[in-house]
Structures are given as structure tokens and as C-alpha cells.
Amino acid sequence: MKKDTNPIDKNGFSERFFEELTKEYDKANTFADKQKELKHKHTQSTLR
């Protein structure tokens, strides 16, 4: 009996799809935080 490695839910999405989506969401949040930090640093340096 073959084990199903990518089970599909009732809407047709696999678990792997949601795992990849979560990873991309986390990457986007990290990138946004870095951008905010750089913008803050730039603002601070221009005020001096």
C-alpha cells in the first residue's frame, strides 16, 4: 500500500502548499521589518 505523501484537503490544496505559503509569508514579514529598520536608520541619519 502506497502512502500518500501530499494529502489533498477538501478544497483541493495540499499540506505542502500551505507550508510553502507560510514560509513565503514569514519571508515577506522579515523583509518588511528590515525595510522599516533601514528607513528608520536613514531618517535618523538625515536629521543629524
N, C-alpha and C positions, 0 to 999 in steps of 0.2 A: 504494500500500500504506500503510495507516494504522499509525502507530507506537503501540504500547501504552504509554500514559503511566503507568498504575498496574498494573504486573505483579503477578499473584497467585501466591503460593507454593503448594506442595502442600497446605498446611493451610487455604488459603482466606484468608490475610491478605495485605494489600498492603504494599509497602515504606513507603508513606506512613503507614500505621497504626503501624508500628514507629518511624518518625521522630517522630510526634506523641507516642507513648508515652515515648520517650526525653526529649523536651522536657519533658513533664509530670513525669517522674521527676527531672530536673535542677532544675525549679522547686521541687518538694517538698523536695529536699535543701537548696536555698538558703534556703527558708523555715524549715526546721528549724534550720539554722545560725544564722539571725537570731534565732529564738526562744531558742535556747540562750544566745546572746550577751546578749540582753535579760534573761534570767533571771539570768545571772551578774552583770550590772550592778545589777540590783535587789537581789540578795543582798548585794553589796558595799556598796550604799548603806544597807541596813538594819542592817548590822553596825557602822556608824560612829556 
